[in-house]
């Protein structure tokens, strides 16, 4: 389990995260919703080691991640599919996927996982030797998720996987997130599409200006009047 306790992060004197407490139990889909600038991406980047924490604790199965090098955090079983996809545009689809397994030496298992990613995303297999920069936005998102899976993570962190995608592709991405979770991968999901995120999540957190203001099951948070009005465009 990933357990975040009393986490503070500052950028140039501005507190981006203020005493965050979040638990991500094994085998669950956990989502964090909030407005732009609320601190969602900062949290994922801090867990990944890309941003330094000011204070607090990030424990993964009893191991403290704060202060650990990024490659060691990856080796602990955490993978991030970043906002904006960040694929290597001048490399092929397959080369991008294999980069996701750069910490691994088990060639047979890597090939096995590559086959699984292609089963999840048949379109990537069809375009395996195509340069990533020539893919559509939806295909690049599939590639970013597939690349993260090649690390064989215990926890897959997804930062805005539906951003800028057509509704049909968004539905496909969320169906695949559920399928990944069924295969035993815990998911921590940051998503502006609150409706899809809350429908998918077992546990949901709402973050406002760096603080957790609400938590519960996806259904409970979805039925909260304030959430309905602020994030779902509905009034109860």
Backbone bond lengths (Angstrom), bond angles and torsions (degrees), N, CA, C in turn:
res aa  C-N    CA-C-N  psi(-1)  N-CA   C-N-CA  omega(-1)  CA-C   N-CA-C  phi
1 X - - - 1.463 - - 1.525 110.60 -
2 X 1.331 115.15 143.34 1.459 121.37 173.13 1.521 108.29 -94.53
3 X 1.329 116.51 127.07 1.459 120.94 -177.90 1.529 109.63 -130.18
4 X 1.329 115.73 120.22 1.467 122.25 -178.40 1.523 108.08 -110.66
5 X 1.316 116.15 123.88 1.464 120.85 -175.68 1.526 111.54 -126.22
6 X 1.340 115.80 126.04 1.461 123.19 170.91 1.533 112.44 48.59
7 X 1.334 115.38 48.10 1.460 121.50 -174.30 1.529 111.35 -85.66
8 X 1.329 115.09 126.46 1.462 122.35 176.13 1.526 109.19 -120.30
9 X 1.330 115.31 134.71 1.465 121.33 175.84 1.527 107.50 -137.01
10 X 1.344 116.11 134.73 1.470 120.65 179.61 1.516 110.53 -125.93
11 X 1.339 114.44 145.33 1.468 122.03 172.20 1.524 107.16 -117.40
12 X 1.319 116.38 108.74 1.456 119.80 176.13 1.515 114.33 52.63
13 X 1.315 116.22 43.11 1.460 120.62 178.59 1.518 114.52 89.68
14 X 1.316 117.47 -13.34 1.472 120.61 177.60 1.519 108.61 -93.69
15 X 1.320 116.33 125.78 1.463 120.18 -178.70 1.533 109.59 -79.60
16 X 1.334 116.01 112.25 1.472 121.71 179.97 1.522 111.00 -84.00
17 X 1.328 116.14 -36.16 1.474 121.54 176.21 1.517 108.02 -127.88
18 X 1.340 116.02 133.77 1.461 120.54 -173.74 1.528 110.97 -126.84
19 X 1.312 115.57 89.47 1.462 120.22 175.44 1.517 113.93 68.26
20 X 1.338 116.73 46.15 1.466 121.97 -177.67 1.529 110.62 -71.63
21 X 1.331 115.73 133.08 1.464 122.69 173.50 1.528 108.24 -127.91
22 X 1.331 115.97 116.06 1.469 121.70 -178.49 1.527 109.01 -143.12
23 X 1.318 116.49 138.49 1.461 121.98 172.34 1.523 108.72 -116.69
24 X 1.327 115.68 134.70 1.458 121.84 176.74 1.531 107.32 -118.86
25 X 1.349 117.77 92.68 1.462 120.20 -176.94 1.527 112.38 -68.67
26 X 1.311 115.62 150.85 1.463 121.07 178.34 1.527 110.87 -56.76
27 X 1.331 115.25 136.91 1.457 121.03 173.24 1.516 115.66 81.29
28 X 1.318 118.22 3.39 1.469 121.78 -176.98 1.536 111.19 -105.47
29 X 1.331 114.55 161.91 1.461 121.54 167.65 1.520 106.80 -105.22
30 X 1.319 115.44 118.03 1.465 121.71 -179.04 1.529 107.48 -114.97
31 X 1.326 116.53 131.35 1.462 119.41 179.28 1.519 111.09 -119.59
32 X 1.320 114.37 150.41 1.458 122.37 177.03 1.520 106.53 -125.16
33 X 1.334 116.65 117.73 1.461 120.03 179.06 1.526 109.58 -114.77
34 X 1.325 114.59 154.65 1.460 119.83 -179.98 1.518 109.38 171.20
35 X 1.310 116.06 167.28 1.463 121.60 -178.58 1.527 110.57 -72.20
36 X 1.331 116.12 167.63 1.464 120.95 173.41 1.529 109.43 -57.34
37 X 1.332 115.71 135.58 1.458 120.12 178.00 1.518 114.37 82.64
38 X 1.344 117.31 5.18 1.467 119.98 -178.75 1.523 112.61 -75.97
39 X 1.339 116.95 -19.03 1.466 120.12 179.06 1.516 114.15 116.24
40 X 1.325 117.45 7.97 1.469 120.48 -175.75 1.535 112.50 -62.23
41 X 1.331 115.63 -54.55 1.468 119.39 -178.54 1.524 111.23 -66.46
42 X 1.321 116.76 -34.74 1.468 120.43 177.57 1.520 110.42 -58.20
43 X 1.329 116.56 -40.00 1.461 120.05 -179.98 1.528 110.29 -61.98
44 X 1.326 117.78 -48.51 1.468 120.14 -179.20 1.519 111.18 -63.38
45 X 1.314 116.73 -40.46 1.460 120.15 -179.57 1.531 111.38 -67.90
46 X 1.325 117.05 -31.05 1.466 120.53 176.84 1.527 110.33 -71.58
47 X 1.314 116.96 -42.93 1.475 120.47 176.59 1.521 109.93 -58.74
48 X 1.344 116.78 -40.40 1.469 122.09 -177.92 1.524 113.28 -74.07
49 X 1.341 117.06 -13.16 1.456 120.51 -178.07 1.513 114.02 89.99
50 X 1.341 117.08 4.40 1.468 121.20 179.77 1.526 111.70 -77.80
51 X 1.332 116.32 -23.57 1.463 122.65 177.05 1.530 107.57 -124.46
52 X 1.316 116.68 137.32 1.467 120.24 -179.26 1.519 110.87 -83.53
53 X 1.319 115.70 136.94 1.462 121.34 175.82 1.523 109.62 -80.53
54 X 1.326 115.09 144.76 1.462 120.41 175.37 1.532 109.65 -78.37
55 X 1.331 115.20 -42.87 1.471 120.64 176.89 1.523 108.35 -163.22
56 X 1.330 115.25 169.66 1.458 120.71 179.56 1.512 111.11 111.08
57 X 1.318 115.43 -167.96 1.461 121.12 -174.27 1.525 110.31 -140.85
58 X 1.349 115.67 138.98 1.468 122.29 170.85 1.521 106.73 -127.32
59 X 1.320 116.39 104.53 1.462 121.80 -175.71 1.519 110.41 -106.69
60 X 1.333 115.97 132.29 1.460 122.47 175.31 1.522 108.05 -118.90
61 X 1.325 115.69 107.55 1.471 121.22 -177.93 1.529 111.35 50.57
62 X 1.330 115.35 42.73 1.462 120.78 176.05 1.514 115.23 87.29
63 X 1.333 118.00 -1.75 1.466 121.75 179.78 1.527 109.95 -104.59
64 X 1.326 116.34 128.72 1.464 121.03 179.66 1.529 109.57 -76.04
65 X 1.338 116.14 125.89 1.457 121.14 -178.39 1.528 113.10 -92.85
66 X 1.322 117.53 -24.39 1.476 119.75 -178.75 1.528 109.45 -63.11
67 X 1.337 115.19 127.59 1.456 121.10 -178.80 1.516 113.69 91.05
68 X 1.325 117.15 -6.92 1.456 121.62 -179.85 1.534 109.58 -83.41
69 X 1.334 119.04 140.81 1.470 120.68 177.22 1.535 111.11 -60.47
70 X 1.334 115.84 152.95 1.460 120.83 -175.52 1.524 111.82 -58.11
71 X 1.339 117.31 -42.71 1.467 119.15 -178.46 1.525 111.55 -64.37
72 X 1.333 116.99 -32.13 1.472 120.32 178.00 1.528 110.58 -71.04
73 X 1.342 116.75 -36.70 1.463 120.80 177.00 1.533 109.73 -62.98
74 X 1.344 116.06 -42.62 1.477 119.97 175.28 1.520 110.51 -59.40
75 X 1.338 116.11 -42.95 1.461 120.81 -178.74 1.527 112.08 -65.90
76 X 1.332 117.04 -24.13 1.466 120.81 176.66 1.531 111.38 -73.38
77 X 1.331 117.09 -12.07 1.466 120.02 175.52 1.519 114.64 109.26
78 X 1.328 117.03 27.19 1.466 120.77 178.16 1.525 109.24 -116.07
79 X 1.322 116.49 128.28 1.466 121.30 178.68 1.517 109.19 -129.68
80 X 1.341 115.97 142.42 1.456 122.29 -178.34 1.519 110.52 -117.99
81 X 1.334 115.37 127.93 1.461 121.40 167.27 1.523 105.50 -99.66
82 X 1.342 117.94 106.43 1.472 120.17 -166.87 1.520 113.95 -78.12
83 X 1.312 115.11 160.81 1.459 121.15 173.02 1.532 109.17 -61.41
84 X 1.320 115.88 137.11 1.463 119.50 179.97 1.515 113.93 84.03
85 X 1.333 116.71 8.75 1.462 124.16 174.01 1.530 114.40 71.79
86 X 1.339 117.34 -54.37 1.476 122.45 177.24 1.530 113.15 55.43
87 X 1.318 116.59 40.62 1.465 119.10 175.69 1.527 109.54 -75.40
88 X 1.325 116.26 160.19 1.461 121.54 177.28 1.527 107.18 -86.82
89 X 1.327 115.05 100.89 1.469 120.76 -167.86 1.522 113.47 -64.37
90 X 1.346 118.06 -29.43 1.460 121.52 -176.47 1.530 112.97 -92.44
91 X 1.335 116.06 6.20 1.465 120.70 175.18 1.525 108.82 -110.00
92 X 1.328 115.87 157.61 1.462 119.56 179.27 1.529 110.39 -73.05
93 X 1.321 115.05 168.36 1.461 121.17 176.65 1.528 109.84 -56.12
94 X 1.321 116.47 -48.57 1.467 119.40 -177.19 1.524 112.31 -66.27
95 X 1.320 117.03 -37.43 1.468 120.00 177.01 1.520 110.50 -63.84
96 X 1.329 117.65 -40.93 1.467 121.49 175.67 1.522 110.96 -58.68
97 X 1.327 116.28 -45.31 1.464 120.21 -179.10 1.525 111.24 -63.40
98 X 1.311 116.53 -42.65 1.465 119.67 -177.34 1.528 111.90 -69.01
99 X 1.336 116.65 -27.46 1.473 119.56 174.31 1.529 110.02 -60.92
100 X 1.335 116.84 -32.94 1.464 120.69 177.92 1.515 113.37 -62.03
101 X 1.341 116.50 -20.12 1.466 121.47 -178.90 1.529 111.75 -104.46
102 X 1.345 116.49 22.13 1.472 118.96 -171.33 1.525 113.52 -64.72
103 X 1.335 118.15 -21.13 1.466 120.55 179.65 1.529 112.37 -86.18
104 X 1.320 116.37 -6.29 1.467 120.80 -173.52 1.530 111.99 -100.73
105 X 1.327 115.83 150.72 1.463 121.39 178.08 1.530 112.43 -119.79
106 X 1.328 116.72 -3.40 1.469 121.53 -175.70 1.537 110.48 -84.19
107 X 1.332 116.29 84.99 1.466 121.22 -170.94 1.521 113.50 -57.81
108 X 1.309 116.97 -41.34 1.474 119.81 -179.21 1.517 111.17 -64.63
109 X 1.337 116.14 -40.51 1.464 120.51 179.71 1.537 110.94 -71.03
110 X 1.328 116.16 -33.40 1.469 119.81 176.44 1.524 109.63 -63.06
111 X 1.331 117.06 -44.52 1.473 120.98 178.25 1.526 110.80 -62.90
112 X 1.321 116.00 -37.31 1.466 121.37 177.93 1.530 110.50 -63.70
113 X 1.337 116.54 -43.32 1.469 121.05 179.68 1.529 111.10 -70.28
114 X 1.330 116.30 -34.24 1.463 120.00 176.57 1.535 109.75 -62.37
115 X 1.317 115.39 -41.40 1.467 120.30 177.81 1.527 110.61 -62.66
116 X 1.349 116.54 -40.23 1.473 120.70 179.50 1.525 110.73 -64.82
117 X 1.347 117.00 -43.01 1.464 120.74 178.59 1.532 109.85 -61.06
118 X 1.322 116.96 -40.58 1.461 120.25 178.78 1.536 111.58 -67.70
119 X 1.330 116.44 -30.57 1.473 119.51 175.28 1.532 110.50 -69.68
120 X 1.330 116.01 -38.47 1.466 120.48 177.05 1.520 111.26 -67.57
121 X 1.332 115.36 -39.66 1.474 121.72 -175.59 1.526 109.69 -125.59
122 X 1.335 118.49 77.26 1.465 120.73 -178.74 1.532 113.14 -55.08
123 X 1.334 116.60 -30.81 1.454 119.78 -179.52 1.523 111.87 -63.64
124 X 1.331 116.54 -32.08 1.464 119.40 177.72 1.527 110.90 -68.17
125 X 1.315 116.72 -36.76 1.466 118.94 177.60 1.532 110.59 -65.80
126 X 1.323 115.54 -39.26 1.472 119.68 177.98 1.529 111.06 -61.71
127 X 1.333 116.41 -28.86 1.470 121.22 -175.98 1.522 111.79 -114.25
128 X 1.326 117.44 27.12 1.468 121.30 -171.31 1.529 113.41 -59.17
129 X 1.331 117.80 -29.82 1.470 119.81 -178.80 1.534 111.91 -106.14
130 X 1.328 115.82 14.05 1.463 120.70 176.53 1.532 108.83 -88.07
131 X 1.335 117.04 145.52 1.470 119.33 176.76 1.523 109.78 -67.28
132 X 1.336 115.83 136.90 1.460 121.26 -175.17 1.526 112.17 -59.97
133 X 1.330 116.40 -30.27 1.459 120.08 -178.99 1.511 114.20 -67.79
134 X 1.337 116.75 -15.22 1.470 120.64 -179.84 1.531 112.27 -94.19
135 X 1.328 117.22 -1.17 1.466 120.86 -179.77 1.525 110.89 -78.24
136 X 1.328 116.11 157.48 1.468 121.08 172.91 1.534 109.05 -71.02
137 X 1.339 115.74 169.41 1.466 120.10 178.89 1.522 112.23 -59.38
138 X 1.327 116.46 -42.55 1.454 120.43 179.73 1.518 111.94 -65.05
139 X 1.337 116.56 -40.22 1.469 120.74 178.84 1.525 110.99 -67.65
140 X 1.341 116.69 -37.42 1.469 119.32 176.60 1.526 111.06 -65.22
141 X 1.340 116.62 -35.69 1.463 119.21 177.45 1.527 110.51 -65.92
142 X 1.324 116.35 -42.26 1.468 120.36 175.73 1.523 110.44 -59.25
143 X 1.330 116.18 -41.05 1.460 120.66 179.78 1.527 111.42 -65.21
144 X 1.327 116.82 -41.35 1.471 120.42 179.52 1.531 111.09 -62.79
145 X 1.326 116.26 -41.34 1.470 120.26 178.01 1.531 110.00 -67.69
146 X 1.334 115.93 -44.92 1.462 119.86 178.92 1.514 112.53 -60.59
147 X 1.330 116.79 -40.94 1.471 121.34 178.71 1.525 110.40 -60.95
148 X 1.338 117.36 -42.81 1.468 120.82 178.19 1.524 111.04 -63.95
149 X 1.338 117.00 -37.65 1.465 120.69 179.67 1.520 112.49 -65.96
150 X 1.329 116.82 -26.77 1.464 120.02 -178.96 1.529 112.30 -67.25
151 X 1.332 117.06 -13.16 1.468 120.53 172.77 1.532 111.11 -77.24
152 X 1.338 115.51 -5.27 1.480 123.03 -173.08 1.533 110.33 50.55
153 X 1.330 116.64 60.47 1.465 119.78 -174.50 1.526 113.50 -77.20
154 X 1.331 114.24 153.50 1.471 119.88 167.52 1.525 108.45 -79.00
155 X 1.354 115.35 -37.10 1.464 121.10 178.92 1.527 108.83 -125.00
156 X 1.324 114.99 124.04 1.461 121.77 175.41 1.524 107.77 -102.02
157 X 1.332 116.61 119.63 1.459 121.46 178.84 1.528 108.45 -102.26
158 X 1.314 115.91 126.29 1.463 122.16 -176.79 1.519 109.02 -117.96
159 X 1.333 116.00 121.49 1.462 121.35 -178.95 1.528 109.18 -105.93
160 X 1.326 116.24 105.36 1.464 123.90 177.76 1.533 112.93 53.62
161 X 1.345 118.09 57.22 1.473 118.97 -177.37 1.520 114.61 -65.98
162 X 1.339 118.76 -20.11 1.471 119.75 -177.49 1.526 113.49 -97.78
163 X 1.331 117.09 1.45 1.466 121.07 -172.68 1.533 111.70 -59.79
164 X 1.331 115.68 122.42 1.452 121.62 174.92 1.512 115.84 76.15
165 X 1.332 117.34 11.23 1.464 120.15 -176.90 1.527 111.57 -101.50
166 X 1.310 115.60 153.06 1.464 121.58 177.26 1.529 109.48 -66.83
167 X 1.357 117.76 149.59 1.469 121.16 -177.07 1.525 114.49 -51.74
168 X 1.335 118.03 -40.07 1.467 120.96 -179.50 1.519 111.35 -63.99
169 X 1.325 116.20 -40.44 1.467 120.78 178.88 1.525 110.11 -69.80
170 X 1.333 117.24 -37.37 1.472 121.36 177.05 1.526 110.03 -58.03
171 X 1.317 116.60 -45.63 1.474 120.56 179.23 1.525 110.46 -60.76
172 X 1.336 116.72 -41.47 1.462 120.81 178.93 1.524 111.00 -62.48
173 X 1.334 116.01 -43.10 1.467 120.35 -179.57 1.530 110.45 -61.72
174 X 1.332 116.67 -43.66 1.468 119.40 -178.78 1.534 111.75 -70.83
175 X 1.311 117.81 -32.83 1.472 120.44 173.98 1.531 109.99 -62.56
176 X 1.323 115.88 -39.86 1.466 120.34 -179.87 1.527 110.55 -70.33
177 X 1.329 117.61 -36.27 1.473 120.46 175.75 1.526 110.27 -58.72
178 X 1.321 116.68 -43.22 1.476 120.47 177.46 1.523 110.88 -62.83
179 X 1.334 116.32 -41.01 1.468 120.77 -179.58 1.526 111.01 -65.53
180 X 1.323 116.53 -41.25 1.471 121.11 177.02 1.526 109.73 -59.81
181 X 1.323 116.08 -44.38 1.464 121.11 179.45 1.524 112.00 -63.28
182 X 1.335 116.39 -38.87 1.477 120.19 177.40 1.521 111.87 -62.09
183 X 1.331 116.01 -25.24 1.463 121.00 178.93 1.524 112.34 -86.29
184 X 1.327 117.16 12.47 1.456 121.46 171.70 1.512 116.24 95.76
185 X 1.340 117.71 7.58 1.460 120.48 179.90 1.535 109.18 -95.09
186 X 1.314 116.41 124.74 1.461 121.71 174.70 1.530 108.48 -72.69
187 X 1.323 116.73 141.61 1.466 120.61 -175.92 1.534 109.92 -123.65
188 X 1.336 115.66 130.06 1.465 122.64 169.97 1.519 106.58 -113.59
189 X 1.324 116.40 114.17 1.460 123.09 -168.22 1.528 111.41 -116.06
190 X 1.327 115.51 124.83 1.466 122.26 172.29 1.518 106.47 -106.77
191 X 1.329 116.79 126.39 1.465 118.10 -170.17 1.521 110.98 -155.05
192 X 1.354 115.31 132.39 1.459 119.62 175.55 1.521 112.27 -81.76
193 X 1.323 116.50 -21.69 1.461 120.65 175.34 1.530 107.33 -78.64
194 X 1.343 115.19 80.53 1.469 121.04 -172.62 1.524 111.85 -60.56
195 X 1.309 117.05 -35.64 1.460 121.12 -178.56 1.528 110.81 -60.30
196 X 1.324 117.27 -51.43 1.467 121.46 179.96 1.530 111.07 -66.38
197 X 1.324 116.11 -41.65 1.461 120.12 -177.47 1.526 111.62 -62.80
198 X 1.336 117.31 -45.32 1.462 121.23 -177.11 1.524 111.21 -71.51
199 X 1.327 117.75 -32.22 1.468 120.76 175.70 1.523 111.32 -66.26
200 X 1.315 115.92 -30.46 1.469 121.58 -174.78 1.523 112.36 -88.29
201 X 1.331 117.12 -30.88 1.468 121.54 -168.20 1.528 113.77 -79.93
202 X 1.333 114.61 144.93 1.471 121.22 168.89 1.525 109.65 -79.38
203 X 1.332 115.68 -39.73 1.472 122.34 -177.91 1.530 108.00 -130.92
204 X 1.322 116.54 139.21 1.463 120.60 -178.70 1.525 110.90 -130.89
205 X 1.324 114.51 144.49 1.465 122.31 174.13 1.524 107.97 -125.95
206 X 1.324 116.01 143.46 1.461 121.57 173.55 1.528 107.68 -112.22
207 X 1.343 115.52 128.00 1.462 120.76 -179.00 1.525 109.59 -115.69
208 X 1.318 115.49 134.49 1.470 122.31 176.32 1.522 108.72 -133.98
209 X 1.321 115.89 126.84 1.479 123.23 -179.22 1.533 112.55 41.06
210 X 1.330 114.98 49.29 1.457 120.72 172.84 1.509 116.09 82.02
211 X 1.327 118.14 6.87 1.465 120.76 -179.54 1.530 110.44 -127.64
212 X 1.327 115.86 143.27 1.469 120.87 174.43 1.530 107.51 -78.42
213 X 1.338 115.67 122.39 1.461 119.49 -176.56 1.533 112.50 -111.25
214 X 1.328 116.61 -11.55 1.466 119.71 -178.24 1.514 109.53 -159.63
215 X 1.324 116.75 141.80 1.459 121.67 174.92 1.522 109.86 -145.69
216 X 1.310 115.41 156.57 1.466 120.81 179.56 1.517 108.84 165.82
217 X 1.320 116.62 -171.47 1.460 119.18 174.01 1.530 108.10 -69.62
218 X 1.335 116.00 163.58 1.458 119.38 177.94 1.517 111.62 -55.48
219 X 1.327 116.90 -42.80 1.471 121.51 -178.75 1.523 111.63 -66.89
220 X 1.342 116.08 -41.35 1.466 119.92 -179.77 1.526 111.16 -62.68
221 X 1.336 115.73 -46.00 1.464 119.59 -178.92 1.526 110.19 -67.05
222 X 1.318 116.00 -37.50 1.465 120.49 -179.56 1.531 112.30 -63.74
223 X 1.327 116.86 -30.03 1.466 120.62 -177.73 1.530 112.70 -91.98
224 X 1.343 116.89 0.01 1.460 120.24 178.65 1.528 109.52 -70.27
225 X 1.331 118.93 128.95 1.472 121.10 -175.99 1.528 114.19 -56.99
226 X 1.343 117.10 -40.37 1.460 119.73 179.87 1.530 111.59 -65.82
227 X 1.345 115.54 -40.05 1.468 119.97 178.82 1.520 110.27 -67.50
228 X 1.329 115.75 -41.21 1.475 119.90 179.11 1.521 110.98 -57.84
229 X 1.309 116.32 -42.12 1.458 120.08 -176.79 1.529 112.27 -77.13
230 X 1.352 116.35 -42.75 1.458 120.12 -173.17 1.520 113.40 -79.34
231 X 1.353 116.69 -34.98 1.464 119.25 -171.71 1.528 114.22 -117.63
232 X 1.312 117.53 -20.23 1.460 119.66 -175.57 1.532 112.73 -111.10
233 X 1.341 115.80 -3.33 1.453 119.25 177.88 1.523 114.37 66.92
234 X 1.348 115.88 29.08 1.463 120.27 -178.60 1.512 108.99 -125.47
235 X 1.330 115.14 156.69 1.452 121.26 172.28 1.510 107.69 -122.01
236 X 1.338 114.62 133.35 1.474 118.81 -177.50 1.525 109.31 -86.57
